């Protein structure tokens, strides 16, 4: 099972996990944002999605 670096960051920092293949990386995986259809997204949601797309490289 693969976990993202975000999911295991605390365990790595605490020494509970150790990275054994530091030069290996898996293929990238898509990230989806799900929100209710039929409504125009709020300004907060649009700002969040825009910031995440910028941060993650759309």
N, C-alpha and C positions, 0 to 999 in steps of 0.2 A: 504494500500500500504506500502511495506517495502522499506526503503532507507538504504544505507550503511552508516556506521559511517563517511566515507570520505565525502559523499554527504552533511551531516548535521553538520559537525564539526564546521564550522564558525558560524552557527546559535546557536549551543549549547554554544560555547564560548562567544557569544554576549548576551546570555540570552534570545534569541527569542524563543528557544525551551528548554524544560526540559525533561529529561529522567524519565519516570514514572515507569518503570519496569526494574530496573538495573540488576536484576538477570536472566532475561529472554533473550534467544537468539534464533534466528530462525535457521533452518537447513542451512548448508552451500550451497552456489550456485556456480556453475562452472564459470570460467572466460575463455573466448576464445580470442585468438589473431588472427585476420584476416589479411592476406596480399595476394597480387596477386599470383596466381599459375603460373607455367610455367617459373618462374625465380628463380634462386638461391638467397636465402635471403642475403641481404647485411651484412657486418660485424657489422654495427651499430644495425641492427635489431636482429641479432643473440645474440649480447651482451645484448641488452635490454631484450629479451625473457629469456635468461639465468639468468639475475639479478632478473627478476620478479618471475621466478620459484623458485629461491633460497629464495627470500624474502617472498613469499606466501606459500612456502612449497610444491612445485610442486604438 
